[in-house]
Amino acid sequence: MSRLLRRAGRRYLERHPWLFALSVVGVMLGVALVVAVDLARNSAQRAFHQSVDAVTGKATHQIVAPTGVADTLYRWLRCEVGLRQIAPVVERYVQLGDRVLQLLGIDPLAEAPFRPYIHPGSGLDLAAFLTQRHAAVLARTTAEALALSVGDTFSVQIDGQRRLLRLTGLLEPVEARTVEALASLILVDVSTAQEQFGMPGRLSRIDVILSPSEAARLRALLPSGTELLTVRMRTETAAQMTRAFSLNLQAMSLLALMVAMFMIYNTMTFAVLKRRVFMGRLRALGVTRGEILREVLFEAAWIGGIGTLLGLLVGYVLAQGLVRLVTQTINDLYYVLVVRRVVLEGWTLAKGMVLGLGASLLAALAPAHEAARVSPQLALLAMPEAALRPIKILRLVGLGLLLGVGSVGVLLISSRSLVLGYLGLLAFIGAMVLEAPVVLTMVAGGVRFALGRLLGVTGRMAARALVTYRQRTAVAVAALSVALSATIGVEVMVQSFRATLVGWLNYTLQADVYVQPPSPVARRPEATIDPEVVRRIRQMPGVADVYAIRRLAVMTEHGEAELGAFEVSPVTPRTFRFKEGNPSAIWAQFGQAPHVIVSEPFSYRFGVHAGDTLQLLTPRGWQPFAVVGVFYDYGSDVGVVLMERSVYRKYFDDAAVTGLALYAAPGVSVDTLVVQLAQATADRQVLLIRANRALRAASLEVFDRTFQVTTVLRLVTILVAFIGIVAALMAIALERGRELAVLRALGLMPQELRRHVVLHTALIGVSAGLLALPLGIGLAAGLIYVINWRSFGWTLQLLVPVEVLLEALALALGAALLAGIYPAWKMARLQPAEALRYA
């Protein structure tokens, strides 16, 4: 009997290739998104760790200082203290054509324990590397890509200044992993790097290999103003920057798989309906319910297996493009990555297979249970069995309310867990989906009279069909509404974020012109302006006022953060909005004592609030600073600490300038001033000189690029839902086959039947759109007030654009009508005699 069931199932799938294809495609796209996001994310993380390994090598600790470590400390530690596993490092990002590379200054004689690239015995000409002016070494693959040969001279841009280097050797590592890591490096001698970066006598850090006991002894020997950090701590700090970003992408991809589950449900329901009579006869012949249950699940596993295998392949192809978008976002916001290829990982493939097969089987449980319950008597009746078992609406409403209350409870838990946040949103989606039959009933009741007056019997039939077949229709509505709600939720979140950002830029950017050196990474404020250039700008006749700012990475008692030191102008109080602290008191005492203000993300990440004391590592050692306010900031999700520049110079002994804010003199055109500034500084340093409006536009451009990845994921999710609604409508058409055959036999014309089907489809789309509106707005609120807050610590204002809601309704109606074309055509060609047959 099992062989008979297997053969019947196979013949059914062969006789319905389109249904089989739709099912497979739905699973394929859902799995493909999960796999593509995982591969892109893992490839980016792999590139990050390779880059870290190439730069840090086998170092266990690093000696750092706020504005660089004195190279005399390195000599003292090596010669006087006797440390041998110690190496000096100078590092910065530089621009080489359209590529961003990391320039690493090293001492080849000290490198053997750390980075086996350049050392005695490596095969390179160390004499040339150490003695030739501006000598540099590249990986062979990088040199070939840049069309450079040994002996060639090439230029890099550092802080907007052109610097020349001479290629004296090529690195040819054997391991593929090392080849990829070195592709983004330029190696030079420490003295060359100090000269190029304008850091005489200073090092970026000192790498050390130490045991825990040795680390404790060395920490006691270090002078005030320096700190010994573990490499793992610094690497983990950088990796945490992208953790929330990666998790959010993964959640979006799983949403597509969830929508695909609705489609599997519809597909297997279709299969059960098609063979209801056949299964009834088998039951009469002695086939057990368990055998039928296993057969339906076997078919679901077969469909899910093929869809999953194709999804793994498509996911790999999709990851090729997705990794570029992910890498672009990381490069814009966090650190520079060079991802050469997408690497297949066994865990990701296994995860895709488990999710694909698991989702298919889970979605098929209800149809399989229904098939097992087929009664031989009812299976031979003309009336569909689904119509004989009406949905218990009150039970669904109660379950939905219970799940909704539970979701709110999870979301309101005082926790920073993103996983709990997503679980709460998932419960909220489930609660709203359970209300689909209620929405169908309300829509049917609301339009029945109007449709009857306008279209007569076909209009009343369409409204009645929503209720009669809501057991099938509700699933189609749920699938489409979930996909649309994701579109609404993400779009409302993005628009709200954008509106909040625009408002923040409007009150923050008050100066006429902003000047800063080009920086490859927005969140790494390493570049400084040449002091001579600063002097020229201050003396230009068209400039009324100039205010300087210094930004750099600094160690706090909680970890690394960004420090900003700025000169207070008369308009400065208007450029801040405070979440904590009294603004008038803050500005009254801000520049007179060691006071700081911190950004909202910093306050959230480290639990620092107004009235607390914050320890900062300065050249004078750890110093306490009073936190007098917490301000709203959307320029950094890592967190920013701000102090007045005179206080900064007192504690950090640093006069460098990272940026300038300029006010044009009365009667001077801002555009003209920008041109004059560029002409006055071009011979000394290439700078980014932008008017107020241009800087805002550039900031918004980076913001829009950040959400390109989510746009792709939303489009694929809607595509999955569209495929699912086609399958659902086909199931409904089959279930109504005998009913419509009777109507055709009684004189209903084919065009009237088409009109009825199209109208029924339109009502399904309207119902899905109406359900998607509150679900989408609820998702947006969850994304803004829960997910975004727990990810980055930003307070955003919820803004619900009416056009987004109207677009969602139009999309729901359009998708439903488009999906109903084939069922309408199929049902209009229905032959009454054929449809009224029992077998």
C-alpha positions in Angstrom: 0.0 0.0 0.0 2.9 2.4 0.7 4.3 1.8 -2.8 0.8 2.6 -4.2 0.7 5.8 -2.2 4.2 6.8 -3.4 3.3 6.2 -7.0 0.0 8.2 -6.7 1.9 11.1 -5.1 4.6 11.0 -7.8 1.9 10.9 -10.6 0.1 13.8 -9.0 3.2 16.0 -9.0 4.0 15.0 -12.6 0.5 15.9 -13.7 0.7 19.4 -12.0 4.1 20.7 -13.0 3.2 24.4 -12.5 2.0 23.8 -9.0 5.1 21.7 -8.3 7.3 24.5 -9.8 5.7 27.2 -7.8 6.2 25.3 -4.6 9.8 24.6 -5.3 10.5 28.2 -6.3 8.9 29.5 -3.0 11.1 27.3 -0.9 14.1 28.0 -3.1 13.8 31.8 -2.7 13.3 31.5 1.1 16.3 29.3 1.5 18.4 31.4 -0.9 17.9 34.5 1.1 18.9 32.9 4.3 22.0 31.3 2.7 23.0 34.4 0.8 22.8 36.7 3.9 24.8 34.1 5.9 27.4 33.7 3.2 27.8 37.5 2.7 28.0 38.1 6.4 30.4 35.3 7.1 32.6 36.3 4.1 32.8 39.8 5.5 33.6 38.5 9.0 36.2 36.2 7.5 37.8 39.1 5.6 37.9 41.1 8.8 39.6 38.4 10.8 42.1 37.8 8.0 42.9 41.5 7.9 43.3 41.5 11.7 45.6 38.4 11.6 47.7 40.0 8.9 48.1 43.2 10.9 48.4 41.9 14.4 50.1 38.6 13.5 50.8 36.5 16.7 50.8 39.4 19.1 48.9 38.8 22.3 49.0 42.4 23.6 49.4 46.0 22.3 50.8 49.0 24.0 48.7 52.1 23.0 48.5 55.7 24.0 45.9 58.5 23.1 48.0 60.3 20.5 50.5 57.7 19.8 53.3 55.9 21.6 56.8 57.4 21.9 59.3 55.3 20.0 61.7 55.9 22.9 59.5 53.7 24.9 60.0 50.9 22.4 63.8 51.3 22.6 63.7 51.3 26.4 61.6 48.2 26.6 63.8 46.3 24.2 67.2 47.5 25.3 66.8 48.3 29.0 63.9 46.0 30.1 65.1 43.2 27.8 61.9 42.3 26.0 62.6 40.5 22.8 59.2 39.6 21.5 58.3 43.2 20.8 57.7 45.1 17.6 56.9 48.7 16.7 54.0 49.4 14.4 52.7 52.5 12.5 49.5 52.1 10.6 46.9 54.1 8.7 44.5 53.7 5.8 45.6 55.3 2.5 44.0 55.9 -0.9 45.7 54.3 -3.9 43.7 55.2 -7.0 40.2 54.0 -6.3 41.4 51.5 -3.7 41.7 51.8 0.0 44.7 50.0 1.5 46.3 49.8 4.9 49.8 51.1 5.1 51.8 49.3 7.8 55.1 50.5 9.0 57.2 47.8 10.6 60.7 47.0 11.8 61.7 43.9 9.7 64.4 42.9 12.2 61.8 42.5 14.9 59.1 40.9 12.8 60.0 37.3 12.8 57.9 36.3 15.9 54.9 38.4 14.7 54.3 38.6 11.0 56.4 36.3 8.7 56.2 38.7 5.7 59.5 40.6 5.9 62.4 39.3 8.0 65.8 37.8 7.5 65.3 34.7 5.4 62.0 35.7 3.8 63.7 36.1 0.4 63.2 39.8 0.0 65.9 42.4 -0.4 66.0 43.7 3.1 68.9 46.1 2.3 66.7 47.9 -0.3 63.7 47.9 2.0 65.7 49.5 4.9 68.0 51.9 3.0 66.1 53.1 -0.1 64.0 56.2 0.5 60.2 55.6 0.4 60.7 51.8 -0.1 57.5 49.8 0.0 56.4 46.2 -0.5 53.1 44.9 -2.0 51.6 41.5 -2.4 52.3 40.2 -6.0 48.5 39.9 -6.7 48.0 43.6 -5.7 51.0 44.8 -7.7 49.7 42.9 -10.8 46.2 44.4 -10.3 47.8 47.9 -10.2 50.2 47.1 -13.1 53.2 47.8 -10.9 56.7 46.2 -11.2 59.6 46.2 -8.8 61.4 49.6 -9.2 58.2 51.5 -10.1 57.2 54.6 -8.2 53.6 55.1 -7.2 51.7 57.7 -5.2 49.2 57.3 -2.4 47.0 59.9 -0.8 47.4 60.4 3.0 45.2 63.0 4.7 44.6 64.6 1.3 48.4 64.9 0.6 50.1 63.0 -2.2 53.0 60.8 -1.1 55.4 58.9 -3.3 56.5 55.3 -2.6 58.9 53.0 -4.5 58.1 49.3 -5.0 61.2 47.4 -3.9 59.8 43.9 -3.5 56.8 41.6 -3.8 55.3 39.3 -1.2 54.4 35.8 -2.4 52.9 33.8 0.5 52.0 30.2 -0.2 48.7 30.0 1.8 45.6 31.3 0.0 44.3 32.7 3.3 47.5 34.8 3.7 47.4 35.9 0.0 43.9 37.4 0.6 44.9 39.1 3.8 48.0 40.8 2.3 46.0 42.0 -0.8 45.0 45.1 1.2 48.4 45.9 2.8 51.3 48.2 1.9 54.4 47.4 4.0 57.0 50.1 4.7 59.7 50.6 7.2 58.7 52.3 10.5 60.8 55.4 9.7 59.2 55.7 6.3 55.7 55.5 7.8 56.5 58.1 10.4 57.7 60.4 7.7 54.7 59.8 5.5 52.2 60.3 8.3 53.9 63.2 9.9 54.5 61.3 13.1 58.2 61.9 14.0 59.1 60.0 17.2 55.6 58.4 17.5 54.2 54.9 16.9 50.6 53.8 16.4 51.3 51.0 18.9 53.8 48.4 20.1 53.0 44.8 19.6 54.1 42.3 22.3 53.9 38.6 22.9 53.4 38.0 26.6 52.1 35.4 29.0 49.5 36.6 31.6 52.2 36.9 34.3 54.5 38.8 32.0 51.7 41.1 31.0 51.0 42.0 34.7 54.7 42.8 35.2 54.9 44.9 32.0 51.8 46.8 32.9 53.4 47.9 36.1 56.5 49.2 34.2 54.6 51.3 31.6 54.7 55.1 32.1 51.6 57.1 32.8 49.6 57.7 29.6 50.1 54.3 28.1 48.0 51.2 28.4 48.5 47.5 27.7 45.5 45.9 25.9 44.9 42.4 24.8 44.6 41.9 21.0 41.5 40.0 21.6 39.9 42.9 23.4 40.6 45.3 20.5 39.5 42.8 17.9 36.2 42.1 19.7 35.5 45.8 20.1 35.7 46.2 16.3 33.7 43.1 15.6 30.9 44.2 17.9 30.3 47.2 15.7 28.8 45.1 13.0 27.1 42.5 15.2 23.7 44.2 15.4 23.9 45.0 11.6 24.4 41.3 10.8 21.7 40.1 13.1 19.2 42.5 11.5 20.0 41.2 8.0 19.6 37.7 9.2 16.1 38.5 10.7 15.0 40.0 7.3 16.1 36.8 5.5 14.2 34.5 7.9 11.1 36.6 7.2 11.2 35.5 3.6 11.4 31.8 4.7 8.4 32.4 7.0 6.4 33.7 4.0 7.5 30.6 2.0 6.0 28.4 4.8 2.6 29.9 4.0 3.1 28.8 0.4 4.0 25.3 1.3 0.9 25.1 3.4 -1.2 26.2 0.4 0.6 23.8 -1.9 0.0 20.8 0.2 -3.6 21.9 0.9 -4.0 22.0 -2.9 -2.6 18.5 -3.2 -5.0 17.2 -0.5 -8.0 18.8 -2.1 -7.1 17.5 -5.5 -7.0 13.9 -4.2 -9.7 14.1 -1.5 -11.9 11.6 -3.3 -8.9 9.3 -4.0 -7.9 9.4 -0.4 -11.4 8.7 0.7 -11.5 5.6 -1.5 -8.1 4.5 -0.1 -9.5 4.9 3.4 -12.5 2.8 2.5 -10.1 0.1 1.2 -8.2 0.0 4.5 -5.4 2.6 4.2 -4.7 3.9 7.7 -4.6 7.6 8.6 -0.9 7.2 9.6 0.0 6.0 6.1 -1.8 9.0 4.5 -0.2 11.4 7.0 3.3 10.0 6.2 2.7 10.2 2.4 1.7 13.9 2.5 4.7 14.7 4.7 6.9 12.7 2.3 5.7 14.8 -0.6 6.3 18.0 1.3 9.8 16.7 2.1 10.3 16.0 -1.6 9.3 19.5 -2.6 11.2 21.0 0.2 14.3 19.0 -0.6 14.4 20.1 -4.2 13.6 23.7 -3.3 16.3 23.6 -0.6 19.0 22.3 -2.9 18.2 24.9 -5.6 18.0 27.5 -2.8 21.6 26.7 -1.8 22.8 27.2 -5.3 20.8 30.4 -5.9 21.9 31.6 -2.4 25.5 31.3 -3.4 24.9 33.2 -6.6 22.9 35.9 -4.8 25.6 36.2 -2.2 28.1 37.3 -4.9 26.1 40.5 -5.3 24.9 40.8 -1.7 28.4 40.7 -0.3 29.3 43.8 -2.2 26.4 45.7 -0.6 27.2 44.4 2.9 30.9 45.3 2.4 30.0 48.8 1.1 27.9 49.5 4.2 30.7 48.2 6.6 33.3 50.3 4.7 31.1 53.4 4.9 30.5 53.1 8.6 33.0 50.9 10.4 36.3 49.8 8.8 37.7 48.9 5.4 37.3 45.4 4.2 38.4 43.8 1.0 36.3 40.7 0.3 37.7 38.9 -2.7 35.3 36.0 -2.8 32.3 34.3 -1.2 33.4 31.3 0.8 31.1 28.3 1.1 30.9 27.1 4.7 29.5 23.8 5.8 27.6 25.2 8.7 25.7 27.7 6.5 24.8 25.0 4.0 23.6 22.7 6.8 21.6 25.6 8.3 19.9 26.3 5.0 19.0 22.6 4.5 17.6 22.3 8.0 15.6 25.5 7.7 14.3 24.6 4.2 13.3 21.0 5.0 12.1 21.9 8.5 9.9 24.8 7.3 8.4 22.6 4.5 7.5 19.8 6.9 6.2 22.2 9.6 4.0 24.0 7.0 2.7 20.6 5.7 1.6 19.3 9.1 -1.9 20.9 9.0 -2.7 19.7 5.4 -1.3 16.3 6.3 -3.5 16.1 9.3 -6.5 17.2 7.2 -5.7 14.5 4.7 -5.5 11.8 7.4 -8.9 12.9 8.7 -10.6 12.5 5.3 -13.8 10.6 5.7 -14.8 8.1 3.0 -18.4 9.4 3.2 -17.7 13.1 3.1 -15.0 12.8 0.4 -17.6 11.6 -2.1 -20.0 14.5 -1.4 -20.2 17.4 -3.8 -19.7 20.0 -1.0 -16.1 20.5 0.0 -15.1 19.2 3.4 -13.6 22.6 4.3 -17.0 24.2 4.1 -18.4 21.6 6.4 -15.8 22.6 9.1 -16.2 26.3 9.6 -13.4 28.2 11.3 -14.0 28.9 15.0 -13.5 32.7 14.7 -13.9 33.4 18.4 -11.2 30.8 19.3 -8.8 32.4 16.8 -9.6 35.9 18.1 -8.9 34.7 21.6 -5.7 33.0 20.7 -4.6 36.0 18.7 -5.3 38.4 21.6 -3.4 36.0 24.0 -0.4 35.9 21.6 -0.6 39.6 21.2 -0.5 40.3 24.9 2.4 37.8 25.2 4.3 39.6 22.4 3.9 43.0 24.2 5.1 41.5 27.4 8.2 40.1 25.7 8.9 43.5 24.0 8.5 45.4 27.2 10.9 43.2 29.2 13.8 45.3 30.4 16.4 43.6 28.4 19.0 44.4 25.7 18.6 41.1 24.0 18.0 41.4 20.3 16.9 37.8 20.1 14.1 38.5 22.6 13.1 41.5 20.7 12.8 39.6 17.4 10.9 36.8 19.2 8.4 39.5 20.5 7.9 40.8 17.0 7.5 37.2 15.7 4.7 36.7 18.3 3.1 40.0 17.3 3.1 38.8 13.6 1.5 35.5 14.6 -1.1 37.3 16.7 -2.1 39.6 13.7 -2.0 36.7 11.2 -4.6 34.8 13.4 -7.0 37.7 12.8 -7.0 37.1 9.0 -10.4 35.3 9.1 -11.9 38.2 11.1 -10.6 40.7 8.5 -12.1 38.6 5.7 -15.4 38.5 7.5 -15.4 42.3 8.0 -14.4 43.0 4.4 -17.1 40.6 3.1 -19.8 42.2 5.3 -18.7 45.7 4.4 -18.7 45.3 0.6 -21.5 42.8 0.1 -24.3 45.3 -0.3 -22.4 47.7 -2.5 -21.1 45.0 -4.8 -24.6 43.5 -5.1 -26.0 46.9 -6.2 -23.1 47.5 -8.6 -22.4 44.1 -10.1 -25.4 42.0 -9.2 -25.1 38.3 -8.4 -21.4 38.0 -9.3 -20.6 40.8 -6.8 -22.6 39.1 -4.0 -20.9 35.8 -4.9 -17.5 37.3 -4.6 -18.2 38.7 -1.1 -19.8 35.5 0.0 -16.8 33.4 -1.2 -14.5 35.3 1.1 -16.4 33.9 4.1 -17.3 30.5 2.7 -13.7 29.7 1.7 -11.9 31.7 4.3 -10.1 28.6 5.6 -8.1 28.7 2.3 -8.3 32.5 1.7 -7.1 33.4 5.2 -3.7 31.7 4.5 -3.3 33.6 1.2 -4.2 36.8 3.0 -1.8 36.0 5.9 1.1 35.3 3.5 0.6 38.5 1.5 0.0 40.6 4.6 3.2 39.4 6.3 5.3 40.3 3.2 3.6 43.6 2.8 3.9 44.4 6.5 7.7 43.8 6.2 7.7 46.3 3.4 5.6 48.8 5.4 7.6 48.2 8.6 11.0 48.6 7.1 10.0 51.5 4.9 8.4 53.4 7.8 11.5 52.7 9.9 13.8 54.0 7.2 11.7 57.0 6.5 11.4 57.7 10.3 15.2 57.3 10.6 15.8 59.5 7.6 13.4 62.2 8.9 15.1 62.1 12.3 18.5 62.3 10.6 17.5 65.3 8.5 16.2 67.1 11.5 19.4 66.4 13.4 21.5 67.6 10.5 19.4 70.8 10.2 20.1 71.9 13.8 23.6 70.4 14.0 25.1 71.9 10.8 24.9 75.6 11.4 28.2 76.8 9.8 28.3 77.8 6.1 31.3 75.7 5.1 32.9 72.6 6.5 36.5 71.5 5.9 38.1 68.2 6.6 40.8 65.9 5.0 39.5 62.9 3.1 39.1 59.8 5.2 38.6 56.4 3.8 36.3 55.4 6.7 33.8 57.8 8.1 34.1 56.3 11.6 37.9 56.5 11.8 38.8 60.1 12.3 42.6 59.7 11.8 43.2 62.4 9.2 44.3 65.8 10.3 44.6 69.2 8.5 48.1 70.6 7.8 48.8 73.4 10.4 49.9 75.7 7.5 46.5 75.1 5.8 44.7 75.9 9.0 46.6 79.2 9.2 45.8 80.1 5.6 42.1 79.4 6.1 41.9 81.5 9.3 43.5 84.5 7.4 41.3 84.4 4.3 39.4 87.7 3.8 36.1 86.0 3.0 36.0 84.1 6.3 34.3 85.7 9.2 34.8 83.0 11.9 36.6 79.7 12.1 36.0 77.0 14.7 38.2 73.9 14.9 37.4 70.3 16.0 39.7 67.4 16.8 38.4 63.8 16.6 40.4 60.7 17.6 39.9 57.3 19.1 40.5 57.2 22.9 40.4 54.6 25.6 37.7 55.0 28.3 37.2 52.8 31.3 34.6 51.0 29.3 36.6 50.4 26.1 37.5 52.4 23.0 35.3 55.3 21.9 35.5 58.4 19.7 36.6 61.6 21.4 35.7 65.0 19.9 37.1 68.3 21.1 35.5 71.4 19.6 35.7 75.2 20.0 32.5 76.6 21.4 30.9 79.3 19.2 28.0 81.6 19.9 25.7 79.3 17.9 27.0 76.1 19.5 24.1 75.8 22.1 21.7 75.7 19.1 23.5 72.7 17.6 22.7 70.3 20.5 19.6 68.7 21.9 20.0 67.1 25.2 18.4 63.9 26.6 19.9 64.4 30.0 21.3 67.5 31.7 20.4 71.2 31.9 21.5 72.9 28.7 22.0 76.3 30.3 24.1 74.8 33.1 26.1 72.7 30.7 27.2 75.6 28.5 27.9 77.8 31.5 30.6 75.4 32.8 31.5 73.4 29.8 34.9 75.0 29.0 35.9 75.8 32.6 36.6 72.4 34.1 37.2 68.8 33.0 33.6 68.3 31.9 32.4 66.2 29.0 29.1 65.4 27.3 28.4 61.9 25.8 26.2 60.8 23.0 23.1 58.8 23.5 24.6 55.6 21.9 27.6 55.9 24.2 25.3 56.4 27.2 23.3 53.3 26.2 26.3 51.0 25.5 28.1 51.7 28.7 25.4 52.9 31.1 27.0 56.3 31.5 24.6 59.2 32.5 24.6 62.8 33.4 26.2 63.2 36.9 28.6 60.2 36.4 32.3 60.4 36.2 34.1 59.0 33.2 37.8 57.9 33.2 39.7 58.7 30.0 43.2 57.7 29.1 45.3 60.8 28.5 49.1 61.4 28.0 49.0 62.2 31.7 47.4 58.9 32.6 43.9 58.0 33.5 41.9 61.2 34.3 38.4 61.7 35.7 35.9 63.8 33.7 32.5 64.8 34.9 29.6 63.9 32.6 27.3 66.9 32.5 25.0 65.9 29.7 23.8 63.2 27.3 23.0 64.6 23.8 21.1 63.1 20.8 23.6 62.1 18.1 23.0 60.1 14.9 26.5 60.3 13.4 28.0 57.4 15.2 26.4 54.2 16.6 29.6 53.5 18.5 29.4 56.5 20.8 31.1 59.9 21.1 32.5 61.8 24.0 32.8 65.6 23.5 34.8 68.2 25.4 35.8 71.8 24.9 39.0 72.1 22.9 41.0 74.1 25.5 40.3 71.4 28.0 41.4 68.8 25.5 44.7 70.6 24.7 45.3 70.9 28.5 45.0 67.2 29.1 46.1 65.7 25.8 48.9 68.1 24.7 47.6 67.9 21.1 47.0 70.9 18.8 46.1 68.9 15.7 42.9 69.8 13.9 40.6 67.2 12.3 38.0 69.6 10.9 37.0 73.3 10.5 33.6 75.0 10.6 33.6 78.3 8.7 31.2 81.2 8.6 31.3 83.4 5.5 31.8 87.1 5.9 28.7 89.3 5.2 28.1 89.7 1.5 30.4 86.7 0.5 28.8 83.9 -1.5 29.2 80.5 0.1 29.8 78.8 -3.2 32.4 81.4 -4.1 34.1 80.9 -0.7 34.3 77.1 -1.3 36.1 77.7 -4.6 38.5 80.2 -3.0 39.3 77.9 -0.2 40.1 75.0 -2.6 42.4 77.3 -4.6 44.2 78.6 -1.5 44.9 75.1 -0.1 45.3 72.9 -3.2 49.1 73.2 -3.4 49.5 72.0 0.2 46.7 69.6 0.9 43.6 68.2 -1.0 40.6 68.7 1.4 36.9 68.1 1.4 35.5 71.6 1.3 31.7 71.4 1.3 29.0 73.9 1.8 26.4 73.2 4.4 23.9 71.7 1.9 26.5 69.6 0.2 27.6 68.0 3.5 23.9 67.2 4.3 23.5 65.6 0.9 26.7 63.5 1.3 25.5 62.3 4.7 22.1 61.3 3.3 23.8 59.5 0.4 25.7 57.3 2.9 22.5 56.7 4.8 20.7 55.6 1.6 23.5 53.3 0.7 23.3 51.7 4.1 19.7 50.4 3.4 20.3 49.1 -0.1 20.7 45.6 1.4 17.3 45.7 3.1 15.6 46.9 -0.1 16.9 43.8 -1.9 15.6 41.5 0.9 12.2 43.2 0.9 11.8 42.7 -2.9 12.6 39.0 -2.7 10.2 38.6 0.2 7.3 40.1 -1.8 8.2 37.9 -4.7 7.9 34.8 -2.5 4.5 36.1 -1.2 3.3 36.6 -4.8 4.2 33.1 -5.7 2.4 31.9 -2.6 -0.8 33.7 -3.4 -0.9 32.2 -6.9 -0.8 28.7 -5.3 -3.5 29.7 -2.8 -5.8 31.0 -5.6 -5.3 27.8 -7.5 -6.3 25.8 -4.4 -9.4 28.0 -4.0 -10.3 27.5 -7.7 -10.0 23.7 -7.3 -12.1 23.7 -4.1 -14.8 25.8 -5.8 -14.7 23.7 -9.0 -18.0 21.9 -8.5 -19.8 25.0 -7.2 -18.8 27.0 -10.3 -19.5 24.1 -12.6 -23.1 24.2 -11.3 -23.3 27.9 -11.9 -22.0 27.4 -15.5 -24.6 24.7 -16.1 -27.2 27.1 -14.8 -26.2 29.7 -17.4 -23.3 31.8 -15.9 -21.3 33.1 -18.8 -17.5 32.6 -19.0 -16.9 36.4 -18.9 -19.1 36.6 -15.8 -17.1 33.9 -14.2 -13.9 35.7 -15.0 -15.3 38.9 -13.5 -16.3 37.0 -10.4 -12.9 35.4 -10.0 -11.1 38.7 -10.6 -13.4 40.4 -8.1 -12.8 37.7 -5.5 -9.0 38.0 -6.1 -9.2 41.8 -5.6 -11.1 41.4 -2.3 -8.3 39.0 -1.1 -5.8 41.7 -2.0 -7.7 44.4 -0.2 -8.1 42.2 2.8 -4.4 41.5 2.8 -3.6 45.2 2.5 -6.0 46.2 5.3 -4.4 43.5 7.6 -0.9 44.6 6.5 -1.5 48.2 7.6 -1.7 47.8 11.4 0.8 44.9 11.2 3.3 47.0 9.3 2.9 50.0 11.6 3.3 47.7 14.6 6.4 46.2 13.1 7.8 49.7 12.4 7.2 50.7 16.0 8.9 47.5 17.2 11.9 48.1 14.8 12.2 51.7 16.0 11.6 51.4 19.7 12.9 47.9 20.4 15.2 46.6 17.7 16.9 49.8 16.7 17.2 50.9 20.3 18.7 47.6 21.5 21.0 47.5 18.4 22.4 51.1 18.4 20.8 53.1 21.3 19.2 55.7 19.0 16.0 57.5 19.9 14.0 57.8 16.6 10.7 59.6 16.0 8.0 57.4 14.5 6.8 58.9 11.2 4.1 57.1 9.1 4.0 58.6 5.6 0.5 58.2 4.1 2.1 57.4 0.7 3.8 54.3 2.1 0.4 52.9 3.3 -1.3 53.8 0.0 1.6 52.1 -1.9 1.2 49.0 0.2 -2.6 48.8 -0.5 -1.9 49.3 -4.2 0.8 46.7 -4.1 -1.5 44.2 -2.4 -4.3 44.8 -4.9 -1.9 44.7 -7.8 -0.2 41.5 -6.6 -3.6 39.8 -6.0 -5.0 40.7 -9.4 -1.8 39.7 -11.2 -1.7 36.4 -9.3 -5.4 35.8 -10.2 -5.0 36.0 -13.9 -4.2 32.3 -14.4 -6.9 31.0 -12.0 -9.5 33.3 -13.7 -8.5 32.0 -17.1 -8.5 28.4 -15.9 -11.9 28.6 -14.3 -13.5 30.4 -17.2 -12.5 27.5 -19.4 -14.1 25.1 -16.9 -16.3 22.4 -18.5 -19.3 21.8 -16.3 -19.7 18.1 -17.2 -16.0 17.4 -16.4 -16.1 19.4 -13.2 -19.2 17.6 -11.9 -17.7 14.2 -12.2 -16.8 12.6 -9.0 -13.4 11.2 -10.1 
